[in-house]
Amino acid sequence: MKISAVRTYPVKVGSIPVDGDRPEFVHQLIVKVETDEGISGLGESGLSGRESAVMAILRQLEPMVVGRDPFEIGPLWQELYRHTYYEGSRDLTAAIAALDIALHDIKARALGVPVWQLLGGHHRDWVPLFATTEAPMGPELLEHGRRLVDAGWSVVRTWVHAPSEAAGGREFDPRASIGPTATWLTRLRQELGPGVTLGVDYHHRLSVAEAASFCQRMPSGTLDFLEEPIRDETPEAYEALRRLTDVPFAIGEEFASKWQFLPYIERGIAQYARVDVGVVGGLTEAMKVAAMCEAHYVDLMPHNPLGVIVTAATTHLAAAVPNFASMEIRSSPTEDYGFYDRDLFPVQMEQDGPRMRVPTGPGLGVELNEDEARRRAAEFRPMATRHLRRPDGSIANW
């Protein structure tokens, strides 16, 4: 069997609310790898907003993979990563991720086994999920929390106080955010009780001082995890924050390789690894990150904001590793942006409320309506640049 073609489909799937109630379409970059024996595999890049860049890289990589044995996943990964003097970058690893996921799909389909069999077998029969509420800090947040717990969800993540965004602007003031967010998260913990795992995503919008001040405004034990409070380029900054708070950190959704994870794992900075299979280089690299984490008693809490294929790949990863906490899903009683589109993916993972069933059929367990993918890809337009500004007009992190 030889790889015969690589096809890309940048498609609109679902939308997210921005500027008040105005929806903004979300793109998923679907990749199909074909073989000369008629067996094909599906992959997806997790680098939302950079579809054009990833497609350009895939066009460059295609001549390197056509004619190759799709079973040689590990050697191909190394060649694709090291084929240029300038190794790495999220754009490259996101392109490799899409190919890597698709190659696992091909191999598992050819062997008639689920992908988790290629990864060493399954440790669990279902994968625990966590839900997100983007309710504003206030009574609606408490109502969302109760709704999730009543529906059986035991891990709840919230967004942060952003009054100017809610009013339809693109302004974010970190200092104005931390007080109300800390106050209402304290109220939410009291509302939900001690048995619920509670976290908040600050989307790397804070400085070290701001993040420390935020944590110190809540009673100890309020939060079970704080996700991406500051930017990740400097591990020493996270170490400084680690000394100022006892809240566990969930870090890594932007990391493009095991090398980026390494200092956060070895120095005890990250307590949960937010590995993104569609960014880190696919299942091949994610399994290596998982092994590093296991040796340091760090559990995976995978990042998964995008589509059906990344969800499937992450489910197989979650099934195949012992050190696993919960997987992000964007479909719950408090959130449904249409990312898991049945018109585009008539066969996909089976979600059972706060659980994802581990598939038993061959491959990833996903089928693509390719005619629909072609139609949507023909309408592709790159997303507008996203950014926020502080009240003084300076750029803030998204």
Secondary structure, DSSP 8 states (H G I E B T S, - for coil): --EEEEEEEEEEEEEEEETTTEEEEEEEEEEEEEETTS--EEEEE--TT-HHHHHHHHHHHHHHHTTS-TT-HHHHHHHHHHSSSS---HHHHHHHHHHHHHHHHHHHHHHTSBHHHHTT--S-SEEEEEEEE---TTHHHHHHHHHHHHTT--EEEE----HHHHTT--B--HHHHHHHHHHHHHHHHHHH-TTSEEEEE-TT---HHHHHHHHHTS-TTS-SEEE--S-SS-HHHHHHHHHH--S-EEE-TT--SHHHHHHHHHTT--SEE---TTTTTSHHHHHHHHHHHHHTT-EE-----S-HHHHHHHHHHHHH-S-B--EE-SEETTEE-S-S-TTT-SB---EETTEEE---SSBSS-B--HHHHHHHHTT--------EE-TTS-EE--
